[in-house]
Amino acid sequence: MDALVEIAERGGAESFAAWLGDVHVVLFCAVLVVSGLANGMIETFLFVRLRELGASSALLGASRLLMCLGELPVFKHHARLERALGGTFGVLTLVQLAYVVRFL
């Protein structure tokens, strides 16, 4: 991780190229893109389906509120999760598995 900090301190195009050359950075960015796409699909199609069923705007807002409230325990216990799962990549793996289960 210290090497990445040194790269970031250099700045400029050389720094950006060095970051893209690091497999961990590329993997992290790929996981973020996949997570963002999955979350976007879940939220968009949930709202579309609820609208088809005649849901009110209040119900759509309540569903979004429940999604956000479900994330709060993770924020509170993230340090414990990272220790138990071996760091950031372990947590990201768990998140991706949760998306797979949610799509089933």
N, C-alpha and C positions, 0 to 999 in steps of 0.2 A: 504494500500500500504506500510505503514511503516513496517508491519510485514514481507512482502516479502523482503524488503531491509535487515532486520535483519537476515532473513534466508540466503540470498545470502552472507552476510558477514561471516557467519559461515564456508561456503565452504564444500567440500567433499561430500561423499555419503549421509550423514545425510541431508545436504542441498538439494540435488537433490530429495531425497525421500519426504522431506517436500514440495518442490515445486510441485511434482506430486500429493500430497495430497490436494492441493488447487484447487477447482473446476474452479476458474477463469483462472488459468494457463493452465489447461487441455483444457478448452473450447477455450482459445486463440490459443493454439497449433493446435487444431482441425480445427479452422477457417482458420489458415494459411495453413494447408495441403489442405483443400478443395479449397481455393483460388488459391493455386499453381497448383493444378491439373486442375482446370477450365481454368486458364490462359494458361497452357501448351497445353491443348486440343485445345483451340481457336487458338493459334498461329500456332501450328503444322498443324491442318487441314485447316487453312486459306492458309498456304503456299502450302500444297498439292493440294488444289482446284485451287489456282491461277496457279500452274504449269500445272495442267490438262487443263486449259484454254489457255496455251501457254504464260504465263507471263515471262518476262525477270527477270534477277537478280536485275536489277535496280528497277523494280516495286515491287519486294519482299522487297527490302530495304526501298522503299518509304512507303510501308504499315506498316512496323515496325516503321519507323520514325513517321508516323501519330498516331500510337498507343501510342508512348511515349509522343508526343506533347499533346495528349489528357489528359495526367496525370498531366501536369504542373499546370493548374489552381487549381487542388486539393491540390498540394503541397503549393501553394501560400495562399490558403484560408483554410487550414486544421484547424486552431484554431477556426475560425468562424463555420466551420462544426461541430467540437466537441462540441462547446457551444450549437449550435442549436439542435443537435441530442442527447445530454445528455452524451457525453464522447466517449471514444474509442469504446465501444461495440455498441453504436448507429451508429457510422461510419462504423464499420465492418458489421453490419446488412444491411446498405445501399449498401455496396459493394457486399454482397451476393445476394441481390435483383437485383442489376445491372447485375450480372452474369446470373441469372435466365432469365431475360429479354433478354439478349444477346443470350442465347442458344435457345430461342423460335424462 
